[in-house]
């Protein structure tokens, strides 16, 4: 599909991860416009959310290392705690500071107050990171990787087993979440019901296996003509475009009428994976012919850090900016697309100094224990 060497394959995945992260920033901005009753924003939101979180899971599967299965359980849990849960904890405490000085959007929490901080911490401990909502993905990927560690040793010897397991996990997880509806604020099911999002990890593990299969089949090492790749990317995009509006439920979290992975709200059992995988294919194909610009690749290598930093925009900057845009311009269609692209680009640029600083000084606290920072790299982090 792209290049013929492992190095180029890694660059392609990093570019795809950059696109996935840009979609998160874009989606969280237009969500605020959607809440202000902008119909164009609602359409774009439904389009992006039909595949962008699944894309992260597929990309995670493409870089899964099978030698991890040789680790003991203790080593695995320690390493994943350091690389996934420690950043979650670090950013929780970091993001508890701004409410002292600034007003933000915190879904019913009165901040700063003892009651607000207590409620937010309880919510964060038991599943929903109230002070940095976007960091919930770290809990999800921890659980998906935990499922993989437990299950894949029984699948790794056969492609047919992997395919069968992907189907079983998808159908089982989809029905489990649809019937039990474990995490749904509309029904008062929040604290405790979604611990580590293990219920959603069951469903999304199927897509993680898709990523594993793509790598196993060597698709990223094959050189394919742009005459094939570019039309294929266009076809995948059109598939998303023509199917995402068809997915009209059932959505347990029906307020948004869209796929919301956070609430295990997938919609139609067949249309959800069809559109999601088409979206993943589009981004991967587009990444294969995108020039490897250094800032883009670098940001793609720091997506989990960017996910947590997005909380600054999600809680503080996007809501007032969306009100300003809606009041002054009330954009629709292409106008909204242009404004949201500029907001996304500026947001990512503003994050770059923070990404550099965290990687330089406290990499051990943001998921990179092997790097030298204020704390020495030779500490036994795992």
ChimeraX attribute file (.defattr): number of C-alpha atoms within 10 A of each C-alpha:
attribute: neighborCount
match mode: 1-to-1
recipient: residues
	/A:1	19
	/A:2	21
	/A:3	19
	/A:4	15
	/A:5	12
	/A:6	11
	/A:7	10
	/A:8	16
	/A:9	21
	/A:10	17
	/A:11	23
	/A:12	26
	/A:13	23
	/A:14	23
	/A:15	30
	/A:16	27
	/A:17	27
	/A:18	24
	/A:19	22
	/A:20	25
	/A:21	26
	/A:22	21
	/A:23	20
	/A:24	20
	/A:25	25
	/A:26	23
	/A:27	22
	/A:28	22
	/A:29	24
	/A:30	26
	/A:31	22
	/A:32	22
	/A:33	27
	/A:34	20
	/A:35	15
	/A:36	17
	/A:37	13
	/A:38	18
	/A:39	15
	/A:40	19
	/A:41	25
	/A:42	20
	/A:43	16
	/A:44	19
	/A:45	24
	/A:46	20
	/A:47	23
	/A:48	21
	/A:49	21
	/A:50	31
	/A:51	26
	/A:52	24
	/A:53	22
	/A:54	23
	/A:55	27
	/A:56	22
	/A:57	25
	/A:58	24
	/A:59	24
	/A:60	21
	/A:61	24
	/A:62	20
	/A:63	15
	/A:64	16
	/A:65	9
	/A:66	13
	/A:67	7
	/A:68	13
	/A:69	16
	/A:70	11
	/A:71	11
	/A:72	9
	/A:73	14
	/A:74	10
	/A:75	13
	/A:76	17
	/A:77	16
	/A:78	14
	/A:79	17
	/A:80	19
	/A:81	17
	/A:82	19
	/A:83	23
	/A:84	24
	/A:85	21
	/A:86	18
	/A:87	23
	/A:88	27
	/A:89	17
	/A:90	13
	/A:91	20
	/A:92	22
	/A:93	13
	/A:94	12
	/A:95	18
	/A:96	17
	/A:97	12
	/A:98	15
	/A:99	19
	/A:100	10
	/A:101	9
	/A:102	10
	/A:103	13
	/A:104	21
	/A:105	18
	/A:106	18
	/A:107	10
	/A:108	10
	/A:109	17
	/A:110	17
	/A:111	20
	/A:112	16
	/A:113	12
	/A:114	10
	/A:115	12
	/A:116	16
	/A:117	18
	/A:118	12
	/A:119	16
	/A:120	23
	/A:121	19
	/A:122	16
	/A:123	18
	/A:124	22
	/A:125	16
	/A:126	16
	/A:127	21
	/A:128	26
	/A:129	22
	/A:130	28
	/A:131	29
	/A:132	26
	/A:133	20
	/A:134	25
	/A:135	27
	/A:136	20
	/A:137	23
	/A:138	22
	/A:139	21
	/A:140	25
	/A:141	24
	/A:142	21
	/A:143	24
	/A:144	27
	/A:145	21
	/A:146	18
	/A:147	15
	/A:148	23
	/A:149	19
	/A:150	11
	/A:151	13
	/A:152	17
	/A:153	12
	/A:154	12
	/A:155	15
	/A:156	14
	/A:157	10
	/A:158	10
	/A:159	13
	/A:160	11
	/A:161	14
	/A:162	20
	/A:163	15
	/A:164	14
	/A:165	19
	/A:166	21
	/A:167	17
	/A:168	15
	/A:169	19
	/A:170	22
	/A:171	16
	/A:172	14
	/A:173	21
	/A:174	22
	/A:175	14
	/A:176	17
	/A:177	20
	/A:178	18
	/A:179	10
	/A:180	9
	/A:181	18
	/A:182	21
	/A:183	26
	/A:184	18
	/A:185	11
	/A:186	11
	/A:187	11
	/A:188	9
	/A:189	13
	/A:190	18
	/A:191	17
	/A:192	16
	/A:193	18
	/A:194	22
	/A:195	19
	/A:196	23
	/A:197	26
	/A:198	19
	/A:199	23
	/A:200	25
	/A:201	27
	/A:202	24
	/A:203	26
	/A:204	27
	/A:205	28
	/A:206	29
	/A:207	28
	/A:208	27
	/A:209	25
	/A:210	22
	/A:211	22
	/A:212	22
	/A:213	18
	/A:214	16
	/A:215	18
	/A:216	12
	/A:217	11
	/A:218	12
	/A:219	16
	/A:220	24
	/A:221	17
	/A:222	14
	/A:223	14
	/A:224	15
	/A:225	10
	/A:226	14
	/A:227	8
	/A:228	10
	/A:229	19
	/A:230	16
	/A:231	12
	/A:232	16
	/A:233	22
	/A:234	13
	/A:235	15
	/A:236	20
	/A:237	19
	/A:238	14
	/A:239	18
	/A:240	24
	/A:241	15
	/A:242	11
	/A:243	17
	/A:244	24
	/A:245	16
	/A:246	13
	/A:247	21
	/A:248	16
	/A:249	18
	/A:250	16
	/A:251	20
	/A:252	23
	/A:253	24
	/A:254	16
	/A:255	8
	/A:256	15
	/A:257	19
	/A:258	26
	/A:259	32
	/A:260	20
	/A:261	20
	/A:262	20
	/A:263	20
	/A:264	27
	/A:265	26
	/A:266	29
	/A:267	25
	/A:268	17
	/A:269	16
	/A:270	11
	/A:271	20
	/A:272	21
	/A:273	19
	/A:274	17
	/A:275	25
	/A:276	26
	/A:277	23
	/A:278	23
	/A:279	28
	/A:280	26
	/A:281	20
	/A:282	24
	/A:283	23
	/A:284	25
	/A:285	23
	/A:286	20
	/A:287	22
	/A:288	27
	/A:289	17
	/A:290	12
	/A:291	12
	/A:292	16
	/A:293	10
	/A:294	11
	/A:295	13
	/A:296	18
	/A:297	20
	/A:298	18
	/A:299	25
	/A:300	23
	/A:301	18
	/A:302	20
	/A:303	20
	/A:304	23
	/A:305	22
	/A:306	24
	/A:307	19
	/A:308	23
	/A:309	21
	/A:310	23
	/A:311	22
	/A:312	19
	/A:313	18
	/A:314	21
	/A:315	23
	/A:316	17
	/A:317	16
	/A:318	24
	/A:319	21
	/A:320	14
	/A:321	16
	/A:322	21
	/A:323	16
	/A:324	13
	/A:325	15
	/A:326	19
	/A:327	11
	/A:328	9
	/A:329	11
	/A:330	17
	/A:331	19
	/A:332	14
	/A:333	12
	/A:334	10
	/A:335	13
	/A:336	21
	/A:337	17
	/A:338	13
	/A:339	15
	/A:340	21
	/A:341	17
	/A:342	13
	/A:343	18
	/A:344	21
	/A:345	15
	/A:346	11
	/A:347	20
	/A:348	20
	/A:349	13
	/A:350	11
	/A:351	17
	/A:352	16
	/A:353	11
	/A:354	14
	/A:355	20
	/A:356	14
	/A:357	12
	/A:358	17
	/A:359	20
	/A:360	14
	/A:361	14
	/A:362	18
	/A:363	23
	/A:364	25
	/A:365	22
	/A:366	24
	/A:367	23
	/A:368	19
	/A:369	22
	/A:370	15
	/A:371	17
	/A:372	17
	/A:373	18
	/A:374	11
	/A:375	14
	/A:376	13
	/A:377	15
	/A:378	10
	/A:379	11
	/A:380	8
	/A:381	14
	/A:382	15
